Amino acid sequence: MRAIKQPRGFSVLLIVALCIPPALAITGLASDILGGTRYFGSNPIKEGEHFLGRWTLRLLVVTLAVTPLRQLTGWNWLAKHRRTIGLFAFGYLTLHWIAYAFLDVQLDWTDLKKDLLKRPYIYLGMTALVLMIPLVVTSTKAMIRRLGRNWARLHRLLYVIAILGVIHYAMAVKKDLTDPLTYALMLSLLFGWRLSRWSRKATTAARTVGSPV
């Protein structure tokens, strides 16, 4: 596929598009809770919480798909947007946690303890949130330069975070696993692509070292 230049205004359009889901969640929840509407159904807090969680997973998958897409198409300008999408994924995950902690259990530590004992998948969600913090902290250009090759190694945690998110989702829905399995399949394809690239590079390097001078 022929490489094309970045479309004019793409950066602005991307940010606007990424702002739409959380804006819908916040306004919908506010309207349901304060105005008695039913944008998020009969249990708006739970549904709003799940809405933000699903969008977090979508953005994690898109973030991980940027590199394969760039390698396949030659659209190298996509690389600079990977960080933006990843930061929004962290923002969505934070809002997902806020909806749970402030609206669902309302910072009631008794309810929180009961939830943690009854729903162990909450630990996985919190672990994913904690693991994303160092990725956000090291997302600046200065940190990328300072960490060098270690930056790429650290940011491979994104795969671990996405896997935790899928397991968290599967344990939460329990019965209908269609969506969690779809995300799991997409992650498997992305991880398979990355492994094949690493394998080809390792084979090429071994041949180079073993070839006669």
N, C-alpha and C positions, 0 to 999 in steps of 0.2 A: 504494500500500500504506500502510495506516494506521501511523503511528509508534507504537511501543510502548516502555514503560520497560524499563530493563535488568533482566533477571530477577535475583531475589535469589540471592546467592552465586555469580554468574557469574564474578567476578574470581578467586575461589578455585578454582572448577572449571576455569577456563582454565589457570591455572598448574599445577594437578595434571595436567591432560591433557597439557600441554606437557612435563612432566617424565617422562612414561611412556616415550617412545621412547629417550631417552638412558639411562634406567635399564635398559631391556631390552638396549640395546647393551652397556653396561658389565658387567651381570651375565652376559649371554650369552657375551661374550668371555672374561671371567674364568673362567667355568665350562668353556668349550671349551679354553682354554689351560692352565689349572691342573688341571682335573678330567677332561679327556679326553672331554667330551661333544661333541655335534655339532649344537648349536642353530644355528650358522651354517655348517653343512656341513663339507666336507673341507678347506676353506681359510678358517677362521674370521676371520683378520685381514683378508683382502681383502673378504670378504662383510660383515663388520662395518663396515669402512671405507666400502663402497658403501652400506650401509644408512643410515649417518649422512649421507652425501652426498645421497641421495635425499630424506631428511627435511629437509635444509637447503633444497633447491629447493622442496619443498612449502610450507615456511614463508615463503620469499621470495614465492611466488605469493600466499599468503594475506595477507601483509602488504600487497602491492600491491593486492589485491582489496578491502581494507577501505574505502578512499575511495569507489570506485564503488558498493559495497553500501550505504554510508551515504547516498550521494546518491540512490540508487534507492528506498530504504526510508524515509528520514527518521530512521533509528536513529542519531542523532548521538552517542550514548554509545559507539558502536563506536570512535570516533576515539581515545579514551584507551587502548584496548587495542592499537592498532597498534604503539605503541612496545614494549610487552611482547612481542608476537609477533616483532618485528624483533630484539630483544635475544636472544631464544631462538634465532632463526635464526643469529645470530652465534655463540652458544654451540655450536650443532650443527656449524657450519662449523669452529670451533676444535677440537672433538672429532674431526671428520673428519681434520683436519690432524695432530692428535696421534696418531691411529691409524696414519696413514701414516708420520710421521717417527719415532715411538718404537717402534712395533710392526712395521711393514713393513720400513723400511730401517734401523731401530734406530740412528738418528743416525750411520750410517756414511757419511761424506762421499764416499767413493769410489763407493758404491752410489747415493748421491743424484745425483752428477754423471752417472753412467751413465743413471739414470732420466730426468734432465732432457734429455739428448741423445737418448734413445730415445723419450721420451714428452713432446713439447712442450706437451701439454695441461695438464701440471702447472703450467707458468708461468701459465696462465689461472686455475687454481684459487688459486694463491698471490696473484695480482693481485687477485682478488675478495676474498680475506681481508684484504689490505692496504687496499683501498678501503672496507671495512666499518668499519675502525678509527675514522676521523674521524666516521662516522655514530653510532657507539656513544658516542664522547667528547662529542658535541654533543646527546645524547639527553635531557639533563636540562632541567628547566623553566628554570633560570637561563640555560643556553646558548640555548634557544629565544628567550627574551626578548632576550638580548644580540645575537643574529644577526639578529633580525627577519625581513624577507623573504628574506634570504640563506640562512636556515635551510632554507626550502622548496627553494630552488635547489640547495643542497648535497645534500639528501636525494633529489633526483631521480637521484643516482648509483645508487640502489637498482635502477633499471631496467638500468643498465649492468652491475651486479653479477649480476643475474639472467640477463642475456644471456650473460655470461661463463660462468656456471654451466651453462647449457644446452649451450653449445659444448663446454665441458670434459667434460660427461657424454656427449655425442654422440661425441666423439673417443675417449673411454675405452671405450665399448661397441663401437664400430666397425661391427658387423654389424646387430644388432637395434636399429633406431632408433625403435621404437614409442614408448617412454617419452620420450626427448628431444624427439621431434616433438610429443608431447602437451603437454609443458611449453612448447614454442615456440608452439604454437597458443594456449594460455592467455595467455601473455605478449603475443602479437599482439592478442588481444581486449582485454586490459587497456590496452595502449598505444593501440589504436584508440579506445577510450572516452576516454582522456585527451586525445588529439589532437582528437577531436570537441568536447570541452568547451572546449579552448583556442580552437578555430576559432569556436565560437558566441560566446564572450566577445569575441574580437577583432572579429567582425562587428558585435556589439552596440555595442562601444566606437566603432567607425568610424561607425556610423549616428548615435550620440549626438553625436559631434564634428561631423559633417557636417550635422546637422539645423539648420534656421533657428531663431533665438531668438524 
